[in-house]
C-alpha cells in the first residue's frame, strides 16, 4: 500500500476549523485521576481468581478435539499466549468455535496489514481511550512504547488532548493525526465526518481504511468481552489509564 500525502492542504483547513469545535476544546478541561496499582481489594467478589474474570479458566484437558484445536491455535509460538490463555481470549474459549473464528480476524488486523506496529498500537490506544477501557490500555501502552510510539503522543491520547495543540510534536504528522481523529469520530461521534473520511481514504486507500475500521472494531469486541466478564488486571500491575473525574 502506498500512502498519499496530497491531503495536507485539506488537513491545514481542518486545523483552523478544529479550534472552534467545542467538544475538542472541552476535552482539554477534563481532569484525570491516576488509578495506581491493582490490589486484591480492587477485585470484585464475583471474580474467579484463576482467570481473573467472572468465568473460570478453561483447561485444555477439559475440551473435546475441536475445542483443543481452538485452544492450540492461540497457545502457539508468536501469538502472545504461549504460556496460556488470559484476558478476552480466555473468555472466548468458553465458546471454542467462536474463539477459533476470531483468530484470523485478530491476526489480520494486528499483524497482517502494511501498517507498522507503531501505527497499529496508536489505533489500539486511541480506541481504548475512547471507550475508557483500563485493561486494554494497560496491556497496550507498553506494547506501543516497544513499537516505537513516542511517549508525547501516548500521553496526548491518554489525556485526550485536542489535536490542534499537538502540532509541536514532530512525530505527530498527518498520518498519526488522521488515525487519532478517525478513531475518535468512529467510536464517539454519530458518524465519521466527510472531511476526516476523505483525508483517511486519501492516505490509506480503500483496503487500508477497511482494515483500520476492522482493527478498531476488533478492539471494541475485545472491550465488550472484558466489560461483560469484568476481566481484571493482575494484582501488582499498574493501572495505566487515568479516569476522568468530571
C-alpha angles and dihedrals in degrees: 000000000000116000115221120215097191089107094076092102092054090047092054089055090051090052089060095045094046095066089068096050106107097203092062093042091051090050089068091059095057115110119215130203124210115240096211123201127345110252134182089250091062093056113095121238095247094060119113106227095213091060100020086228141087093268123057126254115274115233121207093228090060093058130088121237093276092048092047089054090053090047092052091049089068101031094064135104115290099018097095091241099085092124095049143290123304141153119015095348089056088058095044090055088071081075101038095183090056092045092052092047092052093052096077091048090051093050093047099050096038103038111002103073133078092253113107119236092257091064092039091055090045089059093045093051091046089053094047091050094050092052093037093232110169097189094049094047095044091050094049107038091076090045090051091051091049090050090056101258107155117246091230089061093044090053092047089056093040092056093035094234120188109266091227088070095056101070090105092067104092094203092051097089134159093285096051093042093051093050093052093045093045091051093047092051095043094051103032108026132067089252142341109276119247090241095054092043093051093050093048092047091049092053103038105025127222099296093042093051092049089052090051091053088048091054092049090046093048092054091048087056089049090050093049089052092049090048097045094050094033092231110199133212115244118273110266095027120121117252097222102183113086116217125228115250093200 
